[in-house]
Amino acid sequence: MQRKFILIFILFFIVSIQKSKAEESTLNRDSVLYKKSWSAGIRLRSDGFALGAEITRSKRFKRSWLIQTQFSYFWHPKQVKQQSQYGGGGLFGSDGFKPFVLEKQNSLFTLYLGAGQKFLLAEKGRNHGVQLFFKYAGGFTLGILKPYLVEVVDTTSIVGNTFSNTVTLGYEPDNPNSLFLEKDYIVGASGFGKGWKLKAQPGIHVEVGMEFDFGKNESFVKALEIGVASDFYFKKVPVMVQSNKFLYPSVYVGIQLGKRKER
């Protein structure tokens, strides 16, 4: 389903660009050429969320060069949070036992820096309306892997049907006796404060999207953006114990706020 959406989206972009070329003469030539702009915002993705910023430079009315940066959190499609069977409920549980993800070995965060272009497809009216842009970008992604740890029952502290202590474990592929994958022994997630032996994994990021600028003031950016993106890594990213891939496509929707300048 996601692949069909991406193909339809790309086809729509191509048609939009061709249409904008045919209608170029309809643009209001009295409009101000804003040579610089900056914006920042948040994106909700089909595989997580991202915070980002964008800077553009224009020499032509319809086309701008852009530089992007983003910081994102990746949510693997196979990871599902489970409540601890040892008590609690809600976000943390009444006994302090946090929900956990079975078979997750790392959390993935990404830093992205890239460049691209933005094209004006439809100009805003003099007093109201929506300004429509098509844009594409690509660049370097640095994946940051943080070990995912869980609290498991300390088997040496078991007395009868109870236990008095837990131990913190991460995934150990060379330890067949590890309780990391034993659901019945997992008390809960260890929390974000533990497991800071970070590893880096490089990759490439590409994206294409549409931007709908609703700002009443031409110098103020207030835009909704939608699009498709994909991260390609040079080796499989070990987020889960299984079902890891090189390529992770996604769709996104976001909000951008910022300013434009004539010079």
Secondary structure, 3 states (H helix, E strand, C coil): CHHHHHHHHHHHHHHHHHHHHHCHHHCCCCCCCCCEEEEEEEEEECCEEEEEEEEEEECCCCEEEEEEEEEEEECCCCCCEECCCCCCCCCCCCCCCECEECCECEEEEEEEEEEEEEEEEECCCCCCCCEEEEEEEEEEEEEEEEECCEEEECHHHEECCEECCEEEECCCCCCCCCCCCCHHHEEEECCCCCCCCCEEEEEEEEEEEEEEECCCCCCEEEEEEEEEEEEEECCCCCCECCCCCCEEEEEEEEEEEEEEECC
